[in-house]
């Protein structure tokens, strides 16, 4: 474990130093044992060893660790364990995840990375989709991240709030042209005006919002460029206004909150540092009062 972490630490030092700076000091052995007693199971040795080195990440304004996920300290690990236990009690394991999955990273929208306490593997729990196996072990997961960094198959922008973003060579070529490649996570958001051939549509990716008029791409907006997010209403429905720096083209996006797959938009907004999910949901619920509410920025 120490060997692979030393290698990954070296790559992070030169390529994503902000991530290293966001890591907490190691947890006390007694605190790790208290978590094991609380959940009634022992932690896999490699994940346990990592906690002794780094007790997750600071929850202040820092980048994530990998993709959209931030590493959780022990107190949040325990809270997330309780949350999944409650979901299993309500819906059963078939609708959530097995009872020996311990969350260790979260993306702010309900998705979590989990370590399998019995097998030791790493899997992704997806709140609205199928779960996904990622690695055979926590150490193997770190080794995969090391390989991504070493081979240059990534992008990283600390201002975006995301961690290391994996991508292949084709995606790097696309980035040189100011776009990102299509993948299963991309969702086209339409304004439902089928009669208007030039109606605005949006594609949300982990890095940016792509703007389309009809089939033509007319611009992009990086999540890190957003300066304000406000909620108002249009014809009685919630409208999300996203402000950009002065001089941008456009300087504001107005996106209906009730379009199909809006959960993807909410997920990426939720990664903005300092995002208050409860304030946002309250603003959406009160949008019919015909007042504009600043929810971020």
N, C-alpha and C positions, 0 to 999 in steps of 0.2 A: 504493500500500500504506500509506504513512504517513498519508494522508488518512483512509482508512477506519478505520485503527487509532486515530487521534486521536478520531474520532467515537465508536467503541466504548469507548475508554478513558473518555470523558466520561460515557457511560451507566453504565459499571461503577463509576465513582467515586461516583455518587449512589445506585446501586441494589444494588451488590454489591461493596463496597470490599474485602471479605476476599479476593475472587478476585484483584484487582490486587495486594494485599499478598503473595499466594502466588507470584507470578511471579518467576522468577529473572532476574538481570541477563543482558544479552546475551552470546551466545557469541563467542569470538574467531574472526576470519576463518580463522585457521589450523586451528581445530578443525572448522569447517564443511567446509573443503577436505579435511581428513583423512577425514571421513565420506564425502564424494563419491568419494575415491580408494578407500575400503574397499568401497563398494557398486558401484563401477565406472560410476556414472552421475551426472550433474549434477542438482542440486535445482532445481525450479521457482523462478523468481526471487522470486515473492511469498512462498513459504515460507522461502526463504533469507533474505530481508529481515527476516522476522519473527524468525527465530532470532538474527539480529544484534541485534535489540531485546530479545528475551526468550528465553532458552534453556529453554523449558518451564516447569514449575512445581516448586516445592519438594515433596519427597516426604514432608515432615513432616505433622502433623495439620492439614490445610487442606481447604477445599472443593474439589470438582472444578472444571472450567472450564465444560463444557457437558453437560447431561444427566448421565449417569453417568461421563463421560470426563474424565480428567486429562491435561494436556499433558505429554509426556515430554521430559526433557533429552536431549542428544545421546547420552550413554552408554547410556541405556535405549532410545533409538531404534535404536542399533546392535544391542543385545541382542535386541530384538524382531524386527529384520530377520533376524538369524541364526535365531531361532525359526521364522519363517515360511519361511525357506529350507529348514530341516530338514523342516517339514511338507510342503513342495512335493516334496522329494526322496522322502519316504515315500509320499505319497498322490497327488501330481500336482496341477497347477493347477486342474483341474476340481473337486477336492474342497477346495481351499483358496482361493487368490486368485492373480491374475497375478503374474509375476515382477518387474514394475516398480512394485508397490505398496509404498510405504515407510510403516510405521506411525509416527504422531506423537502418538497419544493412546490410552489404554487404560482399561478399566473394572474391572480387577482379576479378571475372570472368563474372560479369553481373547478377548473381543471388542475390536476395535481400529478406530480411524479411520486411514485411510491416504491419503497423497497419491500420485496416479498420476504417476510420474516423467516419462513421455513426454507424456501429454495434459494434465497439470496439475490434473485434477479431484480431487475428494474423495469417497471411498467408505468405507462401513463394512464391515469384515470381521467376519462373525458366525460364531463357532466351531461352532455347531450348527444353522445355518439358512442361508438364501440371503443373499448379499452385497447391499448397497444403495447406489445412487448418491445422493450428498447435494448436491453443488455442482459447478459447472464449474471452480472454482479455489479455492485457499486463501483468496484475498482475497474471493471470492464467498461462501465459507462464513462468514467474519467479518462480511460485510455482512448475511447472513441473520440472524446472532445480534444484530447491531445493530438490525435491523428488529423482531425479537421483543421486545427490551428497550424500544425507543422506542414501540411500539404497546401495551405492557403485556400482551402475550400470553405471560406466563411466571409461574412461581412460584420463590421462592428462599428456602431456609432453610440458612444456613451450618452450623448444628448437625447437619444431616442427613448431611453429607459429600458431597452432590451439588452440582453446579454449577447453572447456569441451566436450569430445567426448562420446556421449551416447552409451551404449552397454548393452546387457543382460548377464545373468550368463553363457550361453553357449560360448559367445564370450570371457569372462574372462578366461574360461578354455582353449580356443584356444590360447590366448595370452601367457599362461604359456608354451606352446609348441613352441612359437616363430612365430605364424601365426595369421591370422585374419579370421573371418568367412566370407562366401560368402554372399553378399546381392545385392540388385538391383543396387547399385552404383558401383559395381565392374565391370571392363571392361577388357577383355583379349585383349592385343595388340599383333598382330602377325606381323612377317616380310614378310608375303605373299609368302614365299617360300614353297609351298605345297610339292615339291619333296624331301625336306630335312626333314627326320623324327626327327632330333635333332635340328631343327631350334629354335632359342630363341624366347620365347613369354613372355609377361609381363601382370601382373594383377595389376591395380592401385586401391588402396583403400585410404581412408582418412589418413591412418597412414603410409603406406609404399608401395613400389613396390615389388611385388613377381615375382621371376624369374623362368621360366620353360624351360626345354629342352624337347620338345615333351610333354608328359603328366606328366613328372617327375618334381617336384618342387626342384630347386637346390639352392635357396637362397632368401634372402629378403634384402631390402634396405630401411631404415627409411628416410623419407623426411628430418628429422633433421640432418642426417649424410652427406648430400650433401655439398660439398665444392666449386664446380664450375659448371657452366652450360655454354657450348660453342655451337656455331652453325657453321657447315661447310656444305659440300655437298658430296653426293655419287651418281655417275652416273647422276649428274645434279639435284638431288633432295635434299632438306634440310635434314640434319642429326643433331640430338641433342645429344651432348656428355655430360654426367653427371659424374663428378668426385667425388670420395669418398676419405676418409682419406688414407694416405699411409699405406699399410699393409692389406687393406680391400680385400675381395674376392667376386666379382672382384673390381678393383680399378677404373674402368670406364665402364659405360653403353653407348652404341651407339644405339639410337632409331630413326628410320625414322620419320620425322615430318608429313608425308602425309598418315599414316596408318588410317584405319577406327577408328572413335571415338577418334581422337586425341584431341578433345576439353576437354576430361576428363584429359588427361595428362597436357594440358595447364592450366586447372583450378587448379590442385594441385601445379604445378610450380608457379602459380601466388600467392600462399600463402606464398612463401618464403619471409622473411622479406627483404625489400629493392628491391624487384623485380620491374623491369622497363618494363611494358608491351609494351610500344611503342618501346623501344630499341630491345626487343625480336622480335616483329613483323617486324621491319626494317631489323633485321639480317636474318630472314626467307626469306624476299623478296629479299635480296641480296646474298643469299647462292650460287647462280650460278656463282659468281665471283671467286670461287675457293680460298677463303681465310677463315681462321678460326677466328670467332668473339667471344670474351668473353662477355657474356651478364649478368653474375651474379657471384659473388664470388671474 
